[in-house]
Amino acid sequence: MKLTETKKKSIKEFITKKHSIREGVIEYIFGKILVNKLKNDKDFVAMANKLDRDMQELRDEVERLKAQGKRIPNSYKHILNID
């Protein structure tokens, strides 16, 4: 079953009202469930690892450009959130 934003909101409201639980606790529980499910998803883990490698390569490229005194492209700055 896919949990849509509407269903998630409905569940949060129901649990919050019925059990008098703060909304932050519900968010924490949803987050924990999501993390546990994604840890076991091989495609997601592979994609996350690739993203980490690509971001590190981009950081290394920016450092190389800085060392050479070359201009850093605006797209690199935007992605890495640097000025």
PEQUI-V226137 format. One record per run of one state. SS is the DSSP state (2 for helix, 1 for strand, 0 for the rest). FROM is the first residue (numbers start at 0). LEN is the number of residues. If there is no record, write none. Layout:
# PEQUI-V226137
ss:from:len
SS:FROM:LEN
SS:FROM:LEN
This chain:
# PEQUI-V226137
ss:from:len
0:0:4
2:4:15
0:19:3
2:22:17
0:39:2
2:41:27
0:68:5
2:73:7
0:80:3
